[in-house]
């Protein structure tokens, strides 16, 4: 008997997997972004976040239809587009069965400085007074305007010293555009001697070696938080084979920090000259600037300043690339910023290799902070000894302190490195706010830890606070008083870290959430908090998880009496 084997017919799909993409969606995207069939550069992966911004700005949200269209437009997997869009806080992804957000969004800053100024009460008042079908009110992390707390953003317009009446007035008038900024134009900057250093560098009148020696003598260090000597960073990048890149991190998301915004608003060309000199020093193929999205007015300023440079022939068109962040604190970490510049979720990389070896587009990359490069033209003009000649208590240099909280005159205060908090408050901030007595302070923003008033005579600088369990970081000083709730301070800071964790590593992702729940209890168990802190510090990939326990450890170390007085039971 013969058995005939029948081979089953293979069934082929008549169309690709996934949902149909309406042709009109792709046509609409081409009208918005340009025709990728005529300009292959529009498909570059590093443009993904810029394209997402364009869609969000045009429609107020990101529908799945538009994300599918963008996937086809860029020839990227839908999973990659969706993962990137959902990673960043400033993108509103709307699924097919969801209703788009209201036309107007009110963002209430919930950073510690704004909390001290009454942001929680303001948020409740705004929610009670708006039509939720027309306006949504959401909480948002630090907006970099802590000296004017509380701060509210309506659309792209920031309301400073915000009140319910002031915010509702902005909503009623529909003035949602960024506030105007008066800044030093190219002509005025050049009249004052601007871009002379850049010209001398390019002409060979100033050598890289001479400039690096000046930066070493001045003791210029990275002013974004790490404090690494600038000349050494240049040296390490120069040792690597080209091509190389230069990237400036203008994503100052540390709560309490606003010094970079302060300098960019006043003299963007001094910053740009320092950045261009840095790029020249490492022979960079291009200069990238990563600007936080909370600074929409500065985005326009820098675009115009770069246009001025290109029109004057000082830089070739396209050499300076300005990119928008999208609301992710973690992108202040240099490798996470590199990932974001490449159009990906901003998750820190494992090291080594370091970004100086393999950074942007897998090439050696010099990463500097805004304020760091801002000082370079001044140090060369006035001399390294001029910069190093400032300082107190055995320290050298100048520091830009972003001061907020319970002082009479918050703001950016340029003061000698090594100044103490007591000196800073009395000499620069006009003393404590009326009715407040110093209880403690954060010397370096949320991640820098917290110190009591009894330690307000420690010199504020790199390498001076470690013995006290803190660090100066970006010199974001938040002053708290005897009238402030310490548990509310701690939970505010840990809620921030829990929200901003990128989720890549378990110690940080789970640890921040777990610590927040422990702090919300009436009884704080020291052993449990310290054990969790040690795991986070030892095993987290980057500085976010490693530094998140710092304020809690500071409270357990120096504030037990105050906590007890505020009905927090500390056991252990």
N, C-alpha and C positions, 0 to 999 in steps of 0.2 A: 504494500500500500504506500502510495506516494503522498507525502504531506506537503502541500504547497505553502511556502512561507510568504506571507503578505507583508511587505514593508509599509508601515504607515506613512502616509503623506505628511511631510512637514508643513506646518501652518505658519505662514509668515504674516506679520502685521502689515497692514496697508499704510500705516503711519507710525511715526515715532511714539515711544512711550510718553506718557504725561498728557497734560491738557492741551487742547488746541490753542494756538496763539492767533488771535484775530489779526489779519493783515493791517487793519487800521491802527492797532497798537504799535506795531513796528514803524509804520509810516509816521505816526505822531512822535515817536521817539527820535526818528531821524530829523524831523523838523526842529526838535528841541536841541539835540546834541550835534547835529551834522550828519552827513551821509558817510557811514563807515565803508561803503563800497568804493567811494572816491578818495577817502583818506584813511589808510590802514592804521595810522597812528591813533585813531580814536578807539581802536580795539585794545590798546595796551592795558595790561592788567592793572598797572599802577594808577590808572585813571578811574578805576571802579568807584572809589569813594567820591571823587569829584562828580561823576555821573549821577550817583545816588543823591548828592546834594542838589544837583540841578533839577531832578525829578521832585524831590521833597519841596524845594522852593516853589516850583511851578504848580504843584497840586496840593500841597499841605500834608501829604502823606505818601506812602509807597504801597500801591496796590499790588497784589500778586500778579495781575495782568501786566503791569509795568515792569515788575521784576522778571517775569518770563520774557518780556520783550527785550529787556536789557541783557538777559542771558544769551538770547539769540544774536543780539547786536554785537556783543563782545566775544561771542563764541566761547563762553564760559559755562561750566555746569551750573544748573539752577541752584544746586546745593551750595556752591561757593558764593553765589550772589546773595542767597538768602542768609547764609551764615554771617557774612560781612554786614549786611543790612541790619540784622537783629542784634549784633554785638554792640552797636553804638547807640547811646541814649537819645541822640538828636534825630534819629530816623524812626518814623511811625509806620511800621509795617501793618497793613490792614488785610486780613484774609478775606476770601470771597464772601463768607457769611457774616462779616463784621461791618459795622457802620463806621465810616471815616470819622476822625475826630472833628470837633467843631471848628469853625473857620478861625476863631481867635483862641490863642493859648496864653494863659498867664502863668509864668513860672516864678514861684516864690523861693528865694534862696534859703536853704536850711543849714548853711554852714554854722559853725559855732559862733562866729562874730554876729551873724544875723539872728541866731537864736537868742543871744544875750540882749539883742535890741528889740525883741518881741515878734520875731517872724512867725512863730506858731500861732499867736493870737491873730496876727494879720491874715494869715492863711485861712483861718476859720471864718473871719469876717468876710473875706472875699468870696469864699465858697457859699456863704449864706446870702450874698447880695447879687449873685449873677444868675443868669438863665443858663443852666447846664447844657441846653440844646444849642446854645449859641456861643458860649464861652466855657472853656475848661480851665480849672485851676489845679496845677500840679506842683509838687515839691521838686526842687532842683539843687544839685550840689553847688559849691562855691562858684561865684561868678566873677571873682577877681576884683571886687569893688568894696572890700570889707571896711574901708574907712568911711563909707557912706551907708552903713547898715541901718535898717534892713533894706535889701535890694530886691526889686521885682522886675522881671523882664516881660514886656507885653509885645508879642511878635518878636521884633529885633530891637525894640526900644527899651532901654533900662531906666527904671524909675528909681532915683536915689532918695535915701531917707523916706522910704515909701510909707504912705498912709492909705487907708481904704479910699478916701476921697480922691487922693492924687491918682491912684491906679484906675479908679472908675472914670475919672476925667479923661485919661489917655484912651481907655477903651471907647468912650463915647465919641471922641474926636477922630479916632481911627489913625492916630499918628503912631504907626508901628515901625517906622524906619529908625536906623541907628542914629544916635545923637551926633551932632556936628563936632568935629575935632579941628582945632586950630594948630597947625604944625609947621615946623620950619621947612620951607621949600628949598629946592636944590640951589637956586641962585643965592639965597641968603646964607646957606651953609657954606658954599664955596667962597663967598665974600669974606667969611670969617676964617678962611684957611682950610675948609673942608675938602677932603679927597686929595690933599697934598701928600699924605703918607702913601696912599694907594698909588699915586703917580710916581713917587720916588721908588717904591718897591718895583713897579713894572719897568722903570728906567734903569734899575740896577744901582741907584744911589743909596738904597737901603737893602742890605742883604738879609736873608732869612736868619742867618746866624746872629747878626747884630740885633735883630728884633727879638729873637728867642732869648738872648742874653738880657735884654731890657725887661722882658716879661718875668724872667727868673729873678732879677734884682728887685723888681716891684713886688714879687711874691703874689702875682695874679693867679688865683685859683678858680676852679669851676664854681660859679655862683648859682647854679641851679640846685645845689644840695650836696653833691658828692665832695666838692672841694679838692679835686685832683689838680695838680699844678698844670697850668695851661701849656707851658713850653714843653713839658714832658709828653703831653698828649700829641702835640704837633710832631715831636720827635718820633714817637712810635708809628704814627701814620706815615710819615715820610720814609720810614724804613721799609714799608711794604711796597711791592711792585705796583705800578699803575695799570689801568686807569684808577683814579681815586675820586671820591666825592666828598663834599662838605655839606653837613646838615645842621641847621640851627633849630634848637628846640624852644619854641615859643608857646609851649603848651603848659603854662604854669598853673596847674590845677590844685596844688597843695593848699588846703584851706588856710586862709589868712595871708596868702601871698598875692601881691599885686604890683611889685616893683617893676617887672618887665613891661607891663602895660603903661606904667608911669613914664618910663623912658621912651618907649615907642611912640607915645602920643606927643611927646615934646620934640624929639629929635630923631626921627626915623632914619635920616641920612647918616648920622653918626653911627648908629647901629649897622646900617648897610655897609658903610666903609669898613668898620671892624670885621664884619662878616666876609666882605670881599678880600680883605687883607689875609684873613685866615684861609680862605679858599686858595688864594695865590700861594700862601706858604706851603701848602701840601699839593700844589699843582692840580687842583680839583677840576674834573671835567664839567661839573655843574654845581651850583649852590642851591640847596633846597631849604626852604623856610617852612616849618610846620607850626602854624598859628592856631591857637585854640578857637573853637567856633563861638565861644562866649564873647569874643571881641569882634563883632561884625563891623563896627566903625573902623577899627584898625585894619581890617581886611581891605577896605576901600583905600585907606591911607597908603598902605604898603603897595597896593597895585599902582596907585598914582605915582608914588615915589620911584618904583621900578620903571614905570613908563618914562619918567623924567630922565633916568639914567640911560635908558636905551636911546631916547631922542637926542641926548647929548653925546652919544657915542662912547660913554664910559664903560658900558658892558654890551656885548653882542646880544641881539634879541634871543630870548629864550634861555639865557645862561642862568638867570635867577628864576627859580620855580617856586611859586607860592602855593602852598597846599593848606586846606582847611582840615582841622580836626573835626570830630563829630561827637564830642561829649564823652570822653573816656579818660579818667584820671590816670589810668595805668600807662597811657601813652607818654606820660612824663618820663618813664623809664626808657632809656635810649634805644634798647633793642625792640621794645614794643612800638616806639615811634617809627623805627625803620620798617617794621612789619606794616604799620598803617600807611606809611609813604608808598609802600608797594601795593596798596589796595587790598590789604588783608585785615582780619581782626587783629587788634593790637595786643597780642599775647607775647610776653617776654620770651626771648630765646634762651636756651641752655648755653652756658659758657664754660670753657672756651669752645670755639673761637670767639674773641671779642670783636665788637664792631669796628675797631681800628684795623682788624685783620680782614674780616669778612662782614661787611655791613650792608649798605644799600646796594641792591642788585648784585649781592655777593662780592662786592668790591670793598677795598679798604676805605673807611669813612671816618672823617673827623666830625665829631658831634660836640657842639658848644652851646652854652646857654646865651640868651639874649644879653643879659647884663655883662657877662664875661667879655664878649666881643665889643660891647659898647665902650668899654674902658680902653681898648687898645689904641685908638687914635690919640686920646688924651694922655695916656702914659708916654707915648712917643713924643708928643708935642711938649709936655711939661717936664718930662724926665722921670725915669724909674724911681729916683730918690724922692721926688715929690709925692708919688703915690705911697711908697713905703714909709715916708716920713710921718704919716699920720698913724695914730694908734695910741692905745693906753694900756697900762698894766702889762708892759712887755710885749704887746702884740704890734703887728705892722699892717698898714693899709687902711682902706676905707670899706665900710659895709653899708649897704642900703637896707635899712630895716623897714619892713612893712608892719606897721603897728596898728592894731585894732583892739577893740574891747573897751575896758573901763578906764579910758584916759580922756583928758580934755581935748587934746589935739591929735587924733589918729591920722595916719597918713604915711607916706614914704619919708623917712628921715635918714639923710646921709650923715653918718657919724663915724668916729674913729673905731677901727676894729679893736675889740677888747673892752669897749665901754660896758659898764654893768647895767642891769635893768633899772636899778634905782637912779643912776645917772641919766639914763635914756629918758625915763619918765619925767624927771625934774627939769632937765636941761632942754629937751626937745619936744616933749609931749604936753607941757604945761601942767604937769602933776596929774593926780588921779581925778576922775570925774567926781563932781560934787556928790557928797553923801556916800562915797565908796572908799573902802580901805583895802589895800593890796592883800590878797589872799594867796595868789599863785600866778604862774604864767607859763605859757607854752613858748619856748625859745625858738622852735623850728617848725611851727605849724602842727598839724594833727599827728604827724609821724615822729616829731622831735621829742616827745615826752612832755612831762609837766613837772614844774618845780614849785616849792612853796615860797612864801615871802621871805622866810629866813635864809633863803639861798639866792637873794636878789642882788648879791654883791659878787657873784662869779663873773669874770670877764666873758663877754659874749663873742666867741670866735670859733673857728675850727679848732678842734683838739683840746678845748678847755672845759667842755661839759660832759665828756664821757664818764669821768669818775662819778658824776652825779646821776648817771643813767640816762643822759639826754644828748642831743646833738643840735647844732644850730641850723643845719640844712640850708634852706633858702632864706633864713633870717626873717621868718614870718612870726612875729611876736604877738601873741594874743594874751591880753591881760584880763585876769578874772579877779573878782572882789569877794569880800566877806558876805555879800548879798546874793551870791550865785550858788545854785544847786549843783553840788559836785557830781552826784549820780547822773543828773541831766547832762552835765558836761561829758562824762564818760560814755554814756549811751549815745550821745550825738556823734562822738568821734568814732565809736565802733560801728554804728549804723552806717556811717560814711564808708568805712573800709569794707563792710559786708556788701554794700551796694556796688562798690567800685572794683571788687575782686574780679579778675578776668575769668576765674573758674578753672584755670588750667591745672592747678595743683590742689590736691585734697587738703593739705594742712592750712592753706589760706582760705579756700572756698568754704570748707566746713568749720574751720577754726574761728573765723570771724563771726559766723552766724552763732556758733555755740557760745562764744564769749559774750556776745550781745545778750543772749538769753540768761546767762549767769549774772550779768550786771543788772538786769531788770528785776532780779529778786531782792527782797528786803534784806536777805542774809548773804553776804559775800564770803565764800570759803576760800581762804588764801591758798591753801595747798592745791585746790582744784584749779584756780586761776593761774597760779604760777606754773603748774605742770602743763597746762594747755599752752601757756605763753612760750614755754621752752620748746615744745614740739613745733609751734609755728615759727619760732626764730631759727630753729635748727634745720627744718625741712622744707620751708617755702622756697620757691624758685627765685623770687625777686624781693626787692626791698619792701613791697607793700605788705606781704604777710609777715616779713621779718620785723617790721617796725610797728605794725598795728597794735601789739600789746604794750608799747611804751607808755602811753598815758595811764593805762590801768596799773602797770607796775609802779609808776610814779605815785599814784594815789595810795596804793597799798604801802609804799615805803614812807611817804612823808605826810600823809593827810588822814591818818586813822582817827585822830581826835576830832577833826572837822567832820569826817564822815559819821562818826558816832553822834555828833551834835545835830546831824541832819537825818537821824533815824535810819542809818545804814549800819547793820550789824556786821562787823568784820570778825570772822572766826578763824583763828590759827595764827 
